[in-house]
């Protein structure tokens, strides 16, 4: 049902590439809902800022820092902690891109069935 303020979280299964396997595996994730302004702020937090001489004056967030800002939990046996997030993202190099892409698509695109 449509509401003026969406639920603060939503869940979805995301396909994760497993190195050495032909087919990806499904990972259940719980995501944080963000409105348009929050989403734009998250995107801009990834960018680094430089002064006129090209010196970095503000570093962008790393994947490990940004991940818990939009993912609230996962369907893995291991606890959802900073250490486990780092281990997971380091062990599955494509996972962050796949998860953030799925999150963005779920957040800003409508689902259309053919």
PyMOL commands that set and color helices and strands:
alter all, ss='L'
color gray80, all
select helices_A, chain A and resi 36-45+63-70+82-91+95-108
alter helices_A, ss='H'
color red, helices_A
select strands_A, chain A and resi 9-16+25-32+49-50+56-58+71-74
alter strands_A, ss='S'
color yellow, strands_A
deselect
rebuild
show_as cartoon
